[in-house]
Amino acid sequence: MTKRTLPLSILLLLIAVVGISLSATSKSPRFSASAIRRSNLTSRYDGVTQKFTVAGVERTALVYHNASAAPKSGAPLVLVFHGHGGTSQFAARKFDIHNLWREAVVIYPQGLPSAGKYDPEGKKPGWQKSVGAYGDRDLQFFDAMLAWAKKTYAIDAKRIYVAGHSNGGSMTYLLWATRGDQLAAVAPCASVFGMQARQAKPKPAIVFAGEQDAVVPFQAQERSINFVLKLNQCDTSSAEFGKVGKLYKSKYGADVATYVYPGGHALPPNTGELIVSFFKQYKLR
C-alpha cells in the first residue's frame, strides 16, 4: 500500500488551528468586568495586585473580584485595612471576606511606613490616624481605589463598606468621619475613635474589642464604643447578634453591633463572618 499524504494547504490549516487553540489556553485570565460577571467559582481563589499612583507615589492593593454573580444593582465593595506592620496578604487571610461574601469585590490595601506605638521611627507599614497626617496620603489612596473600583466593576454605590484591625481600625474610624457619606457601614476592630470623631455622623457599625488587649487598652475601646452608641442614638437595651455579640438598634437606622471577646489584640477567628453578616443588612440611605 502507498502512503497518502495530506495536501499542503490542509496541513497548514491544521497547524494554524492547533496554534490558535494552544495560544488561547496559555493566556492568563483577563482581569476585566466582563470576566468577573461570568465567573461562578465555588472554591477559594487568588487575588490580583493592583497598582495606583497617588500624589506621585506608587501604592498597591490586593483585589479579589466577585466570584459569584452580582445583583442587578451592582456588586458590594469592601475595603479592609491591615494593622500596623501588617500586609494586605495577611489581612486577606485573617478576614477572608472575599470567600465569605462572594458577591462582593474586596480590596485589601497595602500601607506605607508610618510611626506606631511600638515603631516610633515609622519603619513598618501603616495608616494615617488623623486628618492632615502624612499629607492625607491614605485618604487620597482611598479616593483613588474607590474611583478605580467604580470604573472597573459594576459597583453598587449604596453598598460600600470599610473594615480594619488596630491601626487599620483607626483608618476605618477616620474614613467614617471624613468619607462617611459614601459608606453604608463600617467595622473598626481593636481600635478607638480619634480626634476626628466629632466630625462623624450616625453610621451602622460593628465594633470588636478584646478584654485583655495590651496594645489598645480595653478601657479606651469601651469608651469609644459608648461614644459610638451615643453618636448613633442607639437603644440602651440590646439583642443577640451572631450568638456572641450584641445588637443595639438606632432610631436613625445606624444600628451598632458589638463583640467584646475574652482575648487580646488578635481578632477571634469568626471576625470575618460577623462582619459580612452585619454588612449585608445595611445600605447607604
Backbone bond lengths (Angstrom), bond angles and torsions (degrees), N, CA, C in turn:
res aa  C-N    CA-C-N  psi(-1)  N-CA   C-N-CA  omega(-1)  CA-C   N-CA-C  phi
1 M - - - 1.464 - - 1.536 110.04 -
2 T 1.273 116.21 144.66 1.460 119.78 178.59 1.511 109.34 -98.03
3 K 1.347 115.41 143.49 1.475 119.71 179.12 1.515 111.09 -71.73
4 R 1.319 114.93 138.77 1.460 119.33 174.70 1.541 109.11 -95.42
5 T 1.261 116.23 134.69 1.471 120.64 178.38 1.514 109.40 -111.33
6 L 1.330 114.79 143.23 1.456 119.30 178.02 1.522 110.41 -72.69
7 P 1.300 117.24 143.47 1.466 119.56 174.97 1.519 109.81 -57.03
8 L 1.301 117.15 146.62 1.454 122.21 -176.24 1.536 112.20 -58.33
9 S 1.323 117.01 -38.11 1.477 120.00 -178.54 1.517 111.75 -64.00
10 I 1.382 116.47 -39.44 1.474 119.72 179.81 1.515 109.74 -69.85
11 L 1.330 117.03 -40.68 1.458 121.12 -179.96 1.529 111.06 -60.44
12 L 1.324 116.98 -44.06 1.462 120.62 178.68 1.523 111.75 -64.21
13 L 1.354 116.26 -36.53 1.469 120.11 178.46 1.520 111.26 -64.33
14 L 1.351 116.55 -42.44 1.466 120.85 179.08 1.518 111.27 -62.88
15 I 1.326 117.03 -40.84 1.463 121.13 179.56 1.523 110.14 -63.37
16 A 1.343 116.07 -40.73 1.467 120.38 -179.72 1.518 111.54 -64.16
17 V 1.366 115.67 -42.69 1.471 120.05 -179.60 1.517 110.52 -62.87
18 V 1.359 116.37 -45.30 1.467 120.58 179.59 1.523 110.34 -62.16
19 G 1.326 116.85 -40.87 1.462 120.70 179.68 1.509 112.42 -62.21
20 I 1.335 116.20 -41.69 1.467 120.24 178.59 1.511 110.55 -63.89
21 S 1.344 116.66 -41.84 1.456 121.38 -179.27 1.519 111.25 -62.79
22 L 1.359 116.10 -45.22 1.457 119.39 179.98 1.521 111.32 -65.03
23 S 1.325 116.42 -39.27 1.464 120.59 179.67 1.512 110.92 -62.83
24 A 1.338 116.90 -40.99 1.471 120.91 -178.66 1.509 111.38 -65.77
25 T 1.340 117.74 -39.26 1.457 119.93 -176.58 1.507 112.29 -79.02
26 S 1.334 119.12 -17.22 1.451 121.19 -177.85 1.516 113.26 -89.78
27 K 1.327 117.48 -11.20 1.457 120.25 -178.78 1.522 111.33 -72.80
28 S 1.349 116.49 146.01 1.454 120.45 174.49 1.514 108.95 -72.64
29 P 1.334 118.35 149.06 1.458 119.80 178.99 1.515 110.55 -63.43
30 R 1.328 117.04 137.71 1.453 121.39 -178.54 1.522 110.51 -76.72
31 F 1.315 114.76 140.06 1.462 121.34 179.29 1.523 107.63 -92.78
32 S 1.321 115.79 78.40 1.454 120.19 -175.29 1.514 110.66 -130.66
33 A 1.322 114.76 160.85 1.465 119.62 -179.25 1.517 110.97 -62.57
34 S 1.346 117.89 -38.33 1.462 120.31 -178.60 1.516 110.83 -66.52
35 A 1.338 116.62 -39.59 1.462 119.91 178.35 1.516 110.53 -66.69
36 I 1.344 115.46 -36.53 1.456 120.03 179.71 1.524 111.06 -64.08
37 R 1.327 116.52 -41.78 1.473 119.10 -178.70 1.529 111.27 -67.11
38 R 1.354 116.68 -28.40 1.462 118.97 -179.92 1.524 112.06 -80.38
39 S 1.336 115.92 -20.28 1.453 119.55 -173.46 1.527 111.36 -68.13
40 N 1.322 115.37 140.93 1.465 120.58 177.47 1.523 107.83 -148.05
41 L 1.333 116.35 60.95 1.451 121.76 -174.22 1.524 110.98 -75.44
42 T 1.324 115.48 155.56 1.459 120.04 178.63 1.520 111.10 -122.39
43 S 1.337 119.14 -2.18 1.450 122.36 179.74 1.513 109.41 -120.90
44 R 1.329 116.32 174.28 1.455 120.29 178.40 1.520 110.21 -65.78
45 Y 1.308 116.99 152.97 1.448 119.76 -174.89 1.524 109.94 -142.66
46 D 1.325 115.96 163.76 1.454 121.73 -174.92 1.522 111.51 -90.83
47 G 1.318 114.69 149.76 1.446 119.73 175.44 1.522 111.02 -87.87
48 V 1.311 115.80 172.95 1.457 122.95 179.75 1.523 108.03 -121.53
49 T 1.324 117.05 131.91 1.459 120.64 178.02 1.525 109.88 -78.99
50 Q 1.310 115.46 119.86 1.454 121.78 179.72 1.527 109.56 -107.55
51 K 1.325 117.14 134.76 1.458 121.72 -179.72 1.532 110.63 -101.56
52 F 1.333 114.44 144.74 1.460 121.58 177.35 1.528 107.79 -133.46
53 T 1.299 116.63 148.67 1.458 121.15 171.91 1.514 108.01 -112.03
54 V 1.330 115.69 114.80 1.461 121.49 -175.76 1.526 108.16 -123.09
55 A 1.316 116.57 116.73 1.468 122.40 -178.42 1.528 110.88 52.29
56 G 1.324 115.46 40.06 1.457 120.96 176.95 1.511 115.07 81.26
57 V 1.328 118.04 3.09 1.462 122.20 -178.63 1.522 109.49 -112.89
58 E 1.336 116.52 135.40 1.461 119.51 178.56 1.522 110.00 -78.59
59 R 1.308 115.87 128.50 1.459 123.02 176.76 1.521 108.51 -121.21
60 T 1.315 116.07 155.11 1.458 120.28 179.43 1.521 111.02 -132.63
61 A 1.316 115.17 158.14 1.460 122.02 176.32 1.518 108.66 -150.46
62 L 1.310 116.28 147.06 1.456 122.24 176.23 1.522 107.65 -92.01
63 V 1.317 116.13 121.10 1.467 121.17 -172.79 1.521 110.51 -115.11
64 Y 1.314 115.89 133.16 1.460 122.62 174.28 1.527 107.93 -118.26
65 H 1.322 116.50 119.72 1.463 119.29 177.88 1.521 109.60 -74.22
66 N 1.322 115.74 166.55 1.460 118.59 178.95 1.532 109.56 -72.51
67 A 1.328 116.11 120.13 1.461 121.80 -175.95 1.519 112.57 -83.78
68 S 1.317 117.24 -11.72 1.461 121.84 173.97 1.522 108.43 -119.04
69 A 1.316 115.20 156.10 1.467 119.67 -177.25 1.522 110.89 -58.49
70 A 1.319 115.60 133.73 1.463 120.85 178.71 1.524 110.23 -82.46
71 P 1.329 117.87 154.91 1.470 120.97 175.83 1.523 110.58 -62.89
72 K 1.327 116.49 168.04 1.463 120.87 179.73 1.523 111.73 -61.83
73 S 1.327 116.22 -27.83 1.463 120.13 -179.98 1.525 112.29 -72.97
74 G 1.324 117.07 -13.87 1.454 121.39 -179.43 1.516 112.05 115.70
75 A 1.329 115.18 168.17 1.461 120.51 -178.29 1.524 111.12 -82.27
76 P 1.333 117.89 143.59 1.462 119.92 170.63 1.533 108.45 -65.87
77 L 1.318 117.06 153.83 1.457 122.39 177.32 1.524 108.65 -124.90
78 V 1.343 116.16 128.32 1.458 121.19 179.61 1.527 108.97 -125.72
79 L 1.327 116.88 128.59 1.458 122.23 174.53 1.519 108.19 -111.45
80 V 1.331 116.39 129.46 1.462 121.84 -174.00 1.525 109.58 -124.03
81 F 1.340 116.86 121.62 1.461 122.41 -174.83 1.532 111.46 -103.36
82 H 1.337 115.91 127.90 1.461 121.53 179.80 1.528 111.31 -72.88
83 G 1.319 116.18 167.98 1.455 120.99 177.50 1.513 111.94 -81.54
84 H 1.339 116.45 174.86 1.468 120.85 -179.63 1.530 110.36 -62.74
85 G 1.317 114.69 130.16 1.460 119.82 -177.95 1.513 113.18 85.78
86 G 1.325 117.26 -1.27 1.459 121.57 -176.97 1.515 112.86 -91.13
87 T 1.319 114.82 -173.19 1.460 121.70 179.09 1.518 109.68 -137.65
88 S 1.309 115.29 161.67 1.456 119.80 177.27 1.525 110.61 -64.01
89 Q 1.350 116.29 -34.60 1.465 119.81 -179.99 1.529 111.02 -65.56
90 F 1.334 116.15 -41.43 1.466 119.32 179.46 1.526 110.53 -65.91
91 A 1.330 116.55 -40.75 1.462 119.73 178.91 1.519 110.75 -62.31
92 A 1.333 116.74 -37.96 1.463 120.37 178.97 1.523 110.72 -64.10
93 R 1.330 116.42 -40.91 1.470 119.66 179.24 1.521 111.41 -69.18
94 K 1.333 116.74 -40.42 1.457 120.78 -175.61 1.524 112.39 -72.19
95 F 1.324 116.90 -50.17 1.461 120.28 -177.65 1.528 111.81 -80.50
96 D 1.313 117.00 -40.10 1.471 122.75 176.10 1.535 112.50 56.62
97 I 1.301 117.28 30.28 1.461 120.43 -175.16 1.520 111.70 -65.93
98 H 1.324 117.67 -31.34 1.468 120.61 -179.11 1.521 112.09 -64.84
99 N 1.319 117.53 -28.22 1.461 120.34 176.37 1.526 112.13 -88.16
100 L 1.319 116.81 -26.95 1.458 121.19 -178.55 1.527 112.49 -82.70
101 W 1.319 116.22 -24.72 1.467 120.96 179.81 1.528 107.90 -132.80
102 R 1.293 116.26 84.66 1.456 121.30 -168.94 1.526 114.02 -78.90
103 E 1.317 117.01 -8.98 1.467 120.42 172.85 1.526 111.46 -80.16
104 A 1.321 116.79 -15.72 1.462 121.11 -172.55 1.523 112.51 -92.12
105 V 1.326 114.72 150.68 1.459 122.07 165.35 1.525 105.58 -90.14
106 V 1.331 117.01 126.95 1.464 120.56 -175.54 1.526 109.81 -121.78
107 I 1.325 115.89 130.38 1.456 122.04 -179.40 1.527 109.18 -119.36
108 Y 1.335 115.41 126.88 1.460 121.98 175.60 1.533 107.64 -111.09
109 P 1.333 119.01 97.66 1.467 121.57 -176.82 1.535 111.57 -72.46
110 Q 1.330 115.66 157.06 1.457 122.12 176.08 1.526 109.35 -107.26
111 G 1.331 115.80 128.09 1.457 120.23 -179.13 1.519 113.12 -79.08
112 L 1.327 115.74 172.53 1.462 123.68 176.82 1.529 109.30 -112.92
113 P 1.333 117.42 161.58 1.475 119.82 179.18 1.530 111.44 -51.18
114 S 1.332 114.90 130.64 1.468 120.37 179.85 1.519 108.64 -154.70
115 A 1.309 116.67 152.95 1.458 121.72 -178.23 1.526 110.90 -71.05
116 G 1.320 115.75 144.40 1.455 121.56 178.59 1.515 110.74 -141.49
117 K 1.305 116.98 177.36 1.461 122.77 -176.91 1.522 111.20 -56.33
118 Y 1.322 117.00 -41.91 1.461 121.19 -179.06 1.534 111.67 -108.08
119 D 1.315 115.84 15.61 1.465 121.57 -179.11 1.533 108.72 -144.69
120 P 1.349 116.59 65.91 1.470 119.47 -175.05 1.522 113.65 -63.83
121 E 1.330 117.57 -24.54 1.461 120.25 179.76 1.531 112.31 -82.36
122 G 1.306 116.72 -8.96 1.462 120.42 176.54 1.508 114.49 68.70
123 K 1.312 116.40 46.33 1.461 120.09 179.98 1.529 112.76 -90.03
124 K 1.325 116.38 -18.76 1.466 120.21 -175.96 1.533 110.68 -103.35
125 P 1.334 116.43 157.41 1.467 119.55 -177.35 1.524 113.26 -74.09
126 G 1.313 113.98 143.52 1.457 119.76 178.00 1.513 110.28 -168.02
127 W 1.350 115.24 -157.90 1.464 121.44 -171.87 1.519 111.20 -134.75
128 Q 1.325 115.61 157.41 1.457 119.64 174.62 1.522 109.00 -67.84
129 K 1.321 115.55 147.98 1.461 120.18 -177.73 1.523 113.19 -106.13
130 S 1.323 116.52 -15.99 1.458 119.39 -176.16 1.522 110.15 -143.56
131 V 1.315 114.84 163.74 1.464 120.55 179.29 1.523 109.28 -64.28
132 G 1.328 115.93 131.70 1.454 121.03 178.44 1.506 114.74 93.74
133 A 1.327 118.53 -19.63 1.463 120.90 179.58 1.523 110.25 -64.16
134 Y 1.326 116.16 139.07 1.474 122.64 -179.97 1.533 111.98 51.97
135 G 1.316 116.39 33.33 1.458 119.61 178.94 1.514 113.91 65.30
136 D 1.347 115.69 24.41 1.473 121.64 -178.65 1.535 111.94 58.29
137 R 1.329 116.34 32.62 1.465 120.57 -176.95 1.532 112.46 -58.61
138 D 1.349 116.88 -36.38 1.463 119.39 -175.04 1.525 111.92 -82.22
139 L 1.315 117.85 -30.21 1.459 119.79 172.49 1.525 109.39 -65.76
140 Q 1.318 116.58 -39.99 1.463 120.20 176.52 1.526 110.88 -66.07
141 F 1.320 116.52 -35.88 1.469 121.28 177.25 1.522 109.95 -63.11
142 F 1.326 116.41 -44.28 1.462 120.46 177.09 1.523 110.64 -58.78
143 D 1.320 116.64 -46.56 1.464 120.57 179.71 1.527 111.05 -59.05
144 A 1.335 116.63 -41.12 1.467 121.12 -179.41 1.526 111.08 -66.74
145 M 1.328 116.90 -42.56 1.467 120.29 179.39 1.519 111.33 -65.29
146 L 1.326 116.09 -41.20 1.456 120.29 -179.19 1.527 110.93 -64.87
147 A 1.327 116.41 -45.00 1.465 120.19 178.58 1.520 111.16 -62.83
148 W 1.331 116.59 -41.02 1.468 121.00 179.26 1.523 111.17 -64.42
149 A 1.339 116.92 -44.35 1.460 121.02 -178.65 1.527 110.98 -62.57
150 K 1.319 116.75 -42.01 1.462 120.21 179.77 1.521 111.43 -65.96
151 K 1.314 116.38 -32.69 1.468 120.92 179.86 1.521 111.32 -77.61
152 T 1.334 117.01 -33.17 1.466 121.77 -174.05 1.523 112.44 -86.79
153 Y 1.325 117.17 -34.57 1.461 121.88 -175.78 1.526 110.87 -122.06
154 A 1.317 114.49 168.65 1.464 120.48 170.97 1.527 106.67 -89.04
155 I 1.330 116.40 88.32 1.465 122.77 -176.32 1.525 110.09 -93.67
156 D 1.330 115.53 136.40 1.459 121.02 173.54 1.527 107.80 -80.38
157 A 1.315 117.01 110.38 1.462 121.66 -175.95 1.528 112.88 -63.64
158 K 1.326 117.48 -15.30 1.458 120.68 178.79 1.523 112.69 -93.22
159 R 1.349 116.05 1.59 1.469 119.24 -177.34 1.529 109.65 -132.18
160 I 1.326 115.46 61.90 1.463 122.23 177.36 1.530 107.44 -113.83
161 Y 1.331 116.15 129.09 1.459 121.85 -171.18 1.528 110.73 -132.27
162 V 1.339 115.41 156.61 1.459 120.96 179.08 1.521 109.07 -136.57
163 A 1.345 115.76 138.40 1.458 121.89 176.10 1.525 108.59 -139.27
164 G 1.323 116.58 159.53 1.454 119.38 178.27 1.507 112.03 -172.72
165 H 1.339 115.85 153.91 1.460 122.19 -178.73 1.522 110.71 -111.24
166 S 1.325 117.40 134.60 1.454 123.38 174.57 1.533 110.47 58.73
167 N 1.335 118.74 -116.62 1.457 121.07 176.62 1.529 110.34 -59.62
168 G 1.344 115.72 -33.13 1.462 120.04 174.36 1.512 111.62 -68.07
169 G 1.337 116.29 -28.74 1.462 120.32 173.50 1.515 111.31 -68.95
170 S 1.348 116.24 -36.81 1.465 120.32 175.31 1.523 110.41 -62.70
171 M 1.341 115.93 -39.29 1.462 120.52 177.02 1.522 110.08 -65.00
172 T 1.322 116.51 -36.95 1.465 120.89 177.37 1.523 110.76 -62.73
173 Y 1.335 116.53 -45.61 1.460 120.37 176.92 1.526 110.82 -61.78
174 L 1.336 116.99 -40.55 1.464 121.00 179.48 1.524 110.85 -62.31
175 L 1.318 116.63 -41.85 1.465 120.37 178.37 1.527 110.72 -67.57
176 W 1.307 117.58 -35.35 1.463 120.75 175.29 1.528 109.28 -58.24
177 A 1.326 116.71 -44.52 1.457 120.58 -176.74 1.524 113.06 -73.39
178 T 1.333 117.07 -33.93 1.467 120.22 -171.86 1.528 114.72 -107.38
179 R 1.314 117.31 -21.12 1.467 121.01 -178.83 1.526 111.16 -129.33
180 G 1.322 115.86 21.26 1.456 120.84 -175.15 1.514 114.68 -60.31
181 D 1.337 117.01 -26.28 1.455 119.40 -179.35 1.528 112.40 -70.09
182 Q 1.334 117.09 -8.22 1.460 121.49 178.73 1.534 112.71 -108.43
183 L 1.335 116.72 -4.24 1.457 121.02 -172.96 1.530 111.57 -108.76
184 A 1.339 114.97 137.82 1.463 120.43 177.84 1.523 111.49 -83.87
185 A 1.337 117.21 -35.19 1.461 122.22 -179.45 1.529 108.58 -166.15
186 V 1.338 115.70 161.61 1.461 120.57 -178.04 1.518 110.17 -134.73
187 A 1.361 115.48 160.99 1.464 120.95 179.85 1.522 110.08 -140.33
188 P 1.339 117.94 80.45 1.461 120.32 175.53 1.535 110.69 -79.63
189 C 1.332 116.21 133.73 1.462 121.10 -175.13 1.531 110.40 -124.83
190 A 1.336 116.78 131.43 1.465 122.48 175.70 1.522 111.72 52.43
191 S 1.318 116.71 50.12 1.459 121.37 -177.21 1.528 109.14 -155.00
192 V 1.328 116.01 178.00 1.463 120.45 179.64 1.517 110.16 -134.39
193 F 1.323 115.62 153.97 1.459 121.95 174.72 1.530 108.21 -68.17
194 G 1.317 118.15 131.65 1.453 121.72 179.62 1.513 112.16 -90.69
195 M 1.341 115.53 -158.60 1.461 121.16 -176.90 1.522 112.36 -62.93
196 Q 1.349 116.06 -22.97 1.467 119.68 -178.69 1.530 112.57 -73.64
197 A 1.331 118.10 -3.33 1.461 121.62 -176.41 1.528 112.20 -55.54
198 R 1.333 116.79 -33.59 1.462 120.18 -177.39 1.528 112.22 -66.26
199 Q 1.340 116.92 -17.51 1.461 120.63 179.49 1.531 111.89 -86.06
200 A 1.326 116.56 -14.09 1.463 120.59 -172.61 1.522 112.16 -75.56
201 K 1.312 114.37 147.48 1.460 122.10 174.09 1.521 108.48 -113.14
202 P 1.343 118.30 159.37 1.460 120.46 -178.21 1.527 112.78 -49.88
203 K 1.336 114.87 134.53 1.462 121.32 -176.71 1.531 108.59 -153.89
204 P 1.344 118.86 133.15 1.460 119.46 175.87 1.530 110.70 -54.48
205 A 1.331 116.16 134.75 1.464 119.79 -176.33 1.518 110.44 -147.30
206 I 1.329 115.32 143.65 1.454 121.34 169.29 1.519 106.24 -118.21
207 V 1.329 115.90 124.97 1.461 121.92 -171.46 1.533 109.75 -119.01
208 F 1.335 115.84 133.81 1.464 122.19 179.94 1.521 109.94 -112.89
209 A 1.344 116.81 138.74 1.465 120.98 178.85 1.527 110.18 -149.54
210 G 1.333 115.85 133.94 1.463 121.24 177.94 1.515 111.38 -96.85
211 E 1.315 117.76 130.05 1.462 121.66 -176.98 1.521 113.09 -65.93
212 Q 1.338 117.49 -22.45 1.463 121.73 -178.98 1.528 111.82 -109.17
213 D 1.314 117.25 22.04 1.460 121.36 -177.71 1.536 110.64 -64.44
214 A 1.331 116.51 119.60 1.464 121.40 -179.86 1.525 111.82 -96.89
215 V 1.339 117.61 -9.09 1.462 121.62 -179.41 1.518 110.39 -91.98
216 V 1.320 115.88 -51.10 1.469 121.85 174.51 1.524 106.03 -116.47
217 P 1.318 118.32 101.71 1.471 121.37 -174.03 1.526 112.71 -49.53
218 F 1.319 114.64 137.49 1.458 119.90 -177.01 1.527 111.61 -59.78
219 Q 1.338 116.88 -35.37 1.463 119.69 -179.23 1.533 110.89 -59.94
220 A 1.331 115.67 -38.80 1.465 119.86 178.73 1.524 110.34 -68.60
221 Q 1.326 116.80 -40.11 1.462 120.21 178.34 1.523 110.69 -66.08
222 E 1.313 116.27 -37.06 1.465 120.49 179.36 1.523 110.71 -63.87
223 R 1.336 116.73 -42.10 1.467 120.47 176.81 1.530 110.41 -62.68
224 S 1.324 116.24 -38.80 1.461 120.78 178.98 1.523 110.80 -64.58
225 I 1.326 116.59 -41.76 1.462 120.87 178.06 1.527 110.26 -61.96
226 N 1.317 117.01 -43.78 1.466 120.79 179.25 1.526 110.84 -62.17
227 F 1.331 116.31 -37.17 1.462 120.02 176.99 1.525 110.73 -63.82
228 V 1.338 115.97 -43.06 1.469 120.76 -179.86 1.530 110.37 -63.18
229 L 1.320 117.20 -42.41 1.461 121.05 179.04 1.526 111.06 -62.42
230 K 1.327 116.06 -39.40 1.461 120.27 178.66 1.523 110.74 -71.14
231 L 1.333 116.88 -42.67 1.464 121.23 179.26 1.519 110.80 -58.21
232 N 1.323 116.98 -43.99 1.463 121.86 -177.15 1.527 112.73 -84.35
233 Q 1.341 116.24 0.04 1.463 122.31 -179.72 1.526 111.39 50.65
234 C 1.320 113.65 58.04 1.463 120.78 -178.98 1.520 111.92 -87.72
235 D 1.312 115.46 157.32 1.463 121.33 174.33 1.529 109.36 -62.93
236 T 1.315 116.10 152.07 1.466 119.82 177.96 1.530 111.05 -77.75
237 S 1.313 116.94 -24.49 1.467 120.52 176.92 1.527 109.19 -90.15
238 S 1.324 115.24 156.69 1.465 119.39 -175.99 1.517 111.18 -132.04
239 A 1.324 114.78 161.41 1.464 122.06 173.63 1.524 107.96 -114.36
240 E 1.303 115.86 168.40 1.465 120.12 179.27 1.524 110.53 -73.15
241 F 1.331 115.99 141.34 1.458 120.39 175.68 1.525 109.19 -130.96
242 G 1.327 115.42 119.64 1.464 119.98 177.42 1.509 114.82 60.56
243 K 1.313 118.38 23.00 1.465 125.66 178.66 1.531 113.86 69.95
244 V 1.328 118.03 -11.40 1.467 120.26 -177.70 1.526 112.81 -125.50
245 G 1.326 116.74 -18.48 1.454 119.80 -176.46 1.511 112.88 -112.51
246 K 1.334 114.80 -175.86 1.454 122.34 178.31 1.521 108.93 -122.84
247 L 1.322 116.36 145.60 1.455 121.89 179.10 1.522 109.15 -122.02
248 Y 1.329 115.48 122.22 1.453 122.30 179.27 1.524 108.26 -108.56
249 K 1.322 116.13 119.96 1.459 121.40 -177.86 1.533 110.17 -78.47
250 S 1.332 114.64 146.48 1.458 121.30 179.95 1.519 110.20 -120.03
251 K 1.314 116.76 141.64 1.467 119.19 178.58 1.524 111.28 -71.06
252 Y 1.331 116.72 -13.77 1.460 121.61 176.65 1.536 112.20 -91.65
253 G 1.324 116.51 -1.74 1.458 119.72 -174.16 1.515 111.63 80.68
254 A 1.343 116.76 4.81 1.467 122.09 179.59 1.522 109.11 -94.78
255 D 1.328 116.07 64.53 1.455 121.40 -177.16 1.528 111.01 -64.36
256 V 1.322 115.73 154.16 1.465 121.34 179.36 1.522 109.24 -126.33
257 A 1.330 116.03 125.98 1.465 121.95 172.70 1.516 107.62 -106.64
258 T 1.313 117.22 138.71 1.459 121.32 178.10 1.524 109.46 -125.50
259 Y 1.310 114.53 142.97 1.463 119.83 173.46 1.522 107.32 -131.64
260 V 1.314 115.49 99.83 1.456 122.15 176.06 1.522 106.81 -96.75
261 Y 1.322 115.89 112.94 1.468 120.47 -173.48 1.527 110.53 -111.42
262 P 1.329 117.77 151.67 1.476 121.46 -176.80 1.521 111.80 -81.82
263 G 1.320 115.72 59.86 1.459 119.94 -178.02 1.507 110.96 -142.56
264 G 1.342 115.69 -169.12 1.447 121.35 -178.04 1.519 112.96 -97.23
265 H 1.342 114.46 -141.23 1.460 119.89 -175.43 1.527 112.43 -75.27
266 A 1.327 116.74 -28.12 1.465 120.40 179.15 1.517 110.12 -67.88
267 L 1.325 115.35 145.66 1.464 120.03 -177.44 1.522 111.45 -82.57
268 P 1.330 117.43 148.92 1.464 120.97 176.34 1.529 110.70 -68.15
269 P 1.326 117.90 156.97 1.470 120.93 -174.95 1.518 115.49 -64.40
270 N 1.329 118.02 -20.84 1.470 120.15 -178.00 1.525 113.05 -94.95
271 T 1.327 117.44 15.75 1.464 121.34 -177.62 1.526 112.19 -57.89
272 G 1.324 116.13 -50.89 1.460 120.09 -178.32 1.519 112.49 -59.86
273 E 1.324 116.99 -40.85 1.463 121.06 -179.22 1.529 110.81 -62.44
274 L 1.329 116.22 -42.96 1.464 119.75 -179.53 1.528 111.15 -67.95
275 I 1.315 116.88 -39.22 1.460 120.27 178.88 1.522 110.92 -62.45
276 V 1.313 116.40 -47.74 1.473 120.26 -179.70 1.523 110.51 -62.02
277 S 1.328 116.80 -43.56 1.465 120.95 179.51 1.523 110.56 -59.40
278 F 1.325 116.88 -39.82 1.462 120.66 179.92 1.525 110.87 -72.48
279 F 1.327 117.87 -48.92 1.468 121.24 -177.41 1.529 112.22 -57.51
280 K 1.304 116.84 -37.81 1.465 120.12 -176.08 1.522 112.69 -61.34
281 Q 1.323 116.77 -19.96 1.471 120.49 -175.83 1.523 113.96 -85.76
282 Y 1.367 117.35 -9.19 1.456 118.31 -169.32 1.529 112.43 -129.83
283 K 1.326 113.60 138.87 1.463 122.24 172.94 1.527 108.57 -124.14
284 L 1.318 115.99 157.66 1.454 121.28 177.92 1.530 109.56 -66.90
285 R 1.300 116.48 131.71 1.466 120.56 -179.78 1.515 111.22 -89.05
